Amino acid sequence: MSAIRVAIVARAVYPFHGVGGLERSVYDLARHLAREGMSVTVITRDPSCEHADGVFPRNVRTIFVPYRTFPFANRRGTTVLDRSTAYPLFGLRAGRVALDLVRANAVDIVHGFGASVLGYARHRRSVRAPLVLNPQGLEEFGATDPTRARLKRAFYLPLRKAVRACARSADCIIATDRVLVPVVRDHLKVPPHRIRTIPNGVDLEALDRAAARADAWRVKNEAGIGAGEHVLLSVGRLEQNKGFQVLTEALAALRAHGSANAAENWKWVLVGDGPYRGRIEDAIRRANLTDHVVLTGRVDEVTLHSWYQATTLFVHPTLYEGSSLVTLEVMAHGRPVIATEAGGLPDKVKPGVNGWLVPPGRPDALAAALSRALGSAADLPAMGRAGRRIVEDEFSWPILARMHAQMYREVLSQVQS
């Protein structure tokens, strides 16, 4: 069988548009499909930064499509307004680029992320090349702040319609975790036989090169964290649905009611920035936790992986989640995890094996898990090693690339039969 020619369409790709879960997933997918011998075309929006030649291997080419924003929106595509206006319109344009490639017999299959393939989905039945859709986190279908849920859902209506239109035309829809299969089915109104579970993953080779033990000592020293202090790390955009305000309450309870060792011998390092930063800072001050918290803001890749290396325990208090690449990254660094039972996290964090799971939005349960973890610190390295093995066996990109390749062959066979 000749090499499969795949067009990957996404609104954001690393390194052209920064570092995030979507950006990294698309970048790794393209590179590893190329390693499997496929010819890959990446269709995305104009880069927001200077990019060098050699970002991708030779059998990956990029096509950039204009992304036109509106007043009060932004080019990062992170505001609700932008995601419900500029993003679907980009999907129309980018999808038509994929359509032109299919009609020119330059592409065998189109793999779209979210609403980015709307223009192709509208014409899918007029061409033979199948459409594979990865809807990613489906945040537009869930609102986690009860006081804003109705307004947020109203703003997200155009994006929900766009994603559902793509799903109706897709030959295969990817759920990035087993626990997300019913979520994908119910939100996108698609039959179960069209859903395939293929997780997001991490590139272990690149990750293992990203930081060394010396880098861990450096970032701790620069932050004023002593050699004997436990580092509790959280990473994410500072917004309401990440649950950092819940973790603040849990840490205050831990300090007030825990044992002397568990209550005092730690620092919470929060990596990231976003619109909720001021509220988190206020909550930290009200809880008298200022001396126990390090807010780093955004950091570069080396610094992020240095914090992974420096970490005793990763704490992910999210209220809503898709697949969570940061959790996989810290597991790959051999660190145990406390996370909520949100999104795809239960597919990664195995209670008693590599961490703890707690209900989202429950500071009492989070504080109890923190107390147990810090009270059994001698067991944490073994739990971290177990997490690394889980990533190696289930979430490493060579395995996932082969899963994608097999799925492409099956979908192409179904369409051609």
C-alpha positions, 0 to 999 in steps of 0.5 A: 500500500502506498504511503498515506497522504494526510492533511492535519487541520488545526487552529494552533500548532507548536511552535507557531502559536505558543505552547498548549495542549492542542499546539503540542498534540498537533505538532507531535502527531505530524512529526510522528506520522511522518516517522511512520512514512506518511506524507503530512500537510499541516494547515493552520493559521498564520504564525504569531511568532518568527519560525525557523526552517526545519520545524518539521521533517522534510515530508511535512509541509505547512500551509498558513491560512489567515485568522481574522479576529474581531474587536475585543477578541485576540489572535491566541483564540482563547477568549469565548468571543474569539472562539465563537466568531473568528474560530468558526470562520477560520474553520470555513477557510482552512477546511476549504484549503483541505477540500482543494487539496483533496479535489487535486488528488494531493490528500487521501484523508483529512484529520481535523481538530475541533471546528477547524475543518468546517469548510471541508465538513460542508462538502464531505459527501461530494468527495471520497477522502474521509474526515477524521475529527478530534473534537479535543476538550469540548469545553464549549459544551460544558460551563463550570461556573454556575453563575455564568453558565447560561451566558457562557453557553449562549456565547458558545452556541456558534462554536457548538453548532460548528463542531457538531456540523463537523462531527455529523460529516466525520467518518471517525471521531476520536475520543482522547480517553476511554471515559470521554467516549460517552461525553463525545457521543452525547454532546456531538450526537454521533453513533458509538460505532463512529467513535475511536479512542486514541489518547493524546500523548507525549514525546518521551525522547524530547521530554527526557532531554528537556531538563536535568536534575541541576535545572531542578535545583536551580529553579528551587534556589531562584524561588527561595525554596529550601532543599528540605521543602516539598514542592507542590506543583500546579500548571495551567492557564489561570482561569476559573475552570482550572480549580486553583481557587479550590486548591487554595482553600485545601492548602489553607485547611491543610496548614490549619489542621494538618500535622506540623510536618504536613502543614508547614514543610511545603511550597505551592508553585503555580505555573501559568497566567490568565484572567483569573490571576487577580482572584487567585492572588486575593484568595491566597492573601485571604488564606494567609498563604503568601509565604507558602506560594510561588506564582511564576507566571508563564515560563519557557519550556526548559523552566517548565520541565525544570519545575517538573523535575523539582516537584514532589507532588503534582496537584491538578484541581481542575473542575473541567478537563479534556485530556490534560497533557501536563499531567502526562508530562509530569508523570513522564518525569516520574512524579505522583499526581493528585487530580480530580475525577474530571475529563480524561484524568481517571484514564491516567491517574490510578489511585494507590498506584501513581496518585490520588483522585478526588471529586472536583470542587471539593477542597475538603477531599483535596486537603485530605489527599494532600495530607495523606500524600505528604504523610507518606512521602517515602512512598511517593518516588515509587508512585512516580516510577509507576506513573512513568511506566503508565506513560511508556505503555499507553501514552508515548507517541510511537505507540499512538502514531501506529494507532492513528495509522491503523485507524486511517487504513481502516477508515480508508478501507471502509470508504473505498469498499 
